[in-house]
Amino acid sequence: MAVDIALLTYHVDLITESGAVYDLDHALLSLSWEEQEGQLAQRATLKLANYKMESGYLMQLVKINCIIKISANWGSDNQPLFEGTIWEWDYASAQSKELTITAYDPMIRLQQSKDFKYFSAGMSTPAILNNICGDWGIPLSYEWSKQITHEKKVFNCDPISDMIIKLLDEVKQQTSTRYVALYKNGSLVVSDYGANSEIYQFNTDNSISTSDKLTINNLVTRVKIIGKADNQGRSSVDAVIDGNLEYGVLQEVVRRDSNKKMGEANAEAQAILKERGKPEESITLNSADLPFLRRGDAVGVAAGNLIGTFYVVGVSHNATSKQMTMTLRRKE
């Protein structure tokens, strides 16, 4: 999908408590929205001039829990990009008279809310997630190619979003397959990385800057599997699994209780070594904006020292500068 940056325009609507719709384009001083790794909710930040409207000043209309809609046009009709509620409101009444608001999509309620949940052993990943999302009236679209049957799960006053991420991370560990979870088209969508049908290409012509950093701060080269503790608190060592010891021994521990079979513990250890068994790479790319680009999309890059296919693990769109910053991971 080609985007002519010269034709790219952004549009913001405010929907008030009464359902009235106001065009905020004339009041916009800055606009950005983002979604980052480890966060289910997408966040938008707007800075507005406190214009005088027919019904009063703008600050009197823009209230907590009102709805913000962001769309963009790059040559045809406006395409929806973000819809969420105002979560933070900040008005500066000095000379600038500016109103700054922060809005989140519906996943913020799962990040801000806690619950107690119990799931018996033998339930599948989609079944548990459907139960969790159903309590909050959020449809689940489980498109990920992987799922497992889970052991007993007890979530004791955990944030709802943490429950979801912990379950999906368990599947990732056992299957060595990455997932992306985000709010899209009114549902929580769980899918494989790189599910987009068109691979967006970035090169020296449309890339502004790149950054590539390596570290071994999070490296794991050995995993020790520990059995269930006895009455004295002692645990047996069931297995020691070595990865690449080129960088020396940096050890992680997997604890195996009565509900976790040895095969599952071994798969978890192997997943840890695959995930963290080599130096961690941090990649960012700043480019002209593709407003529709989302976390989890695959992109092709031929800029700086970056050559190949990468996955977007975080992205921040800046409508003011018509640029975006992506955090990337190499496709393995």
Buried (B, 14 or more C-beta within 10 A) or exposed (E): EEBEEEEBBBBBBBBBEEEEEBEBEEBBEBBBBBBBEEBBBBBBBBBBBBBEEEEEBBBEBBEEEBBBBBBBBBEEEBEEBBBBBBBEBEBEEEEEBBBBBBBBBBBBBBBEEBBEBEBEEEBBBBBBBBEBBEEBEBEBBBEBEBBBEBBEBEBEEBBBBBBBBEBBBBBBBBBBBBBBBBBBEEBBBBBBBBBBEEEBEBEEEBBBEBBBEEEBEEBBBBBBBBBEEEEEEEBEEBBEBEBEEEEEEBEBEBBBEEEBEEEBBBBBBBBBBBBBBBEEEEBBBBBBBBBBBBBBBBBBBEBBEBEEBBBBBBBBBBBEEBBBBBBBBEBE
